[in-house]
Amino acid sequence: MSFLTPKAGQELRARELLDLLAECHRELPGCLTSYTLAAVGRSHRLSRVAVWRHPRCANAAATTEHDLVLRSELRLAVVPGSDEERAFDVDDPDLDLS
């Protein structure tokens, strides 16, 4: 999961870049889903969720040239220090990720 706050006037650009990242990731091997979330209310906070079959798939995606370029552009559109990246493991034996 990614969380960030766009700079004033950069809300639309930040959303576009997150959407491009999500779209790009959905096309990569091991990505089960990826999408952008926008906070409800007056907050301009954005989030991107990606669900990967295995951490290796997520790591491979993060090192593609396209991903690095989009993330670099995104940094220019967000409030410095407002971006966070978090990873979570699914611990559910009944969940089939195949």
C-alpha positions, 0 to 999 in steps of 0.5 A: 500500500502507498499513501501520499498527499499531493502538493496543492495544484498537483492533485490531478497529476498525482492521481493520474500517476497512481492510476498509471502505476496501478494499470501498469502493475495489473499487466505484470506477472503475479499482480492479482489486482491494483487500484487507486483510492482517494480519501473521502471528505476534504482530504486530498490524501491518496492511496494505491493498493496492489495485491501480489501473488508473491513478494518477488513479483512486487519486487520485480515490478518495483525495479522496472524502468517504467515503474521507476520513471512513474515513481520519480514523477510522482515524487515531484507531485507530492508533499515531501515526507507525506508518502509512505509505502507499506507491505503486508503478508496474507496469513489465511490458509483458506485464501487461494492465490494461485 
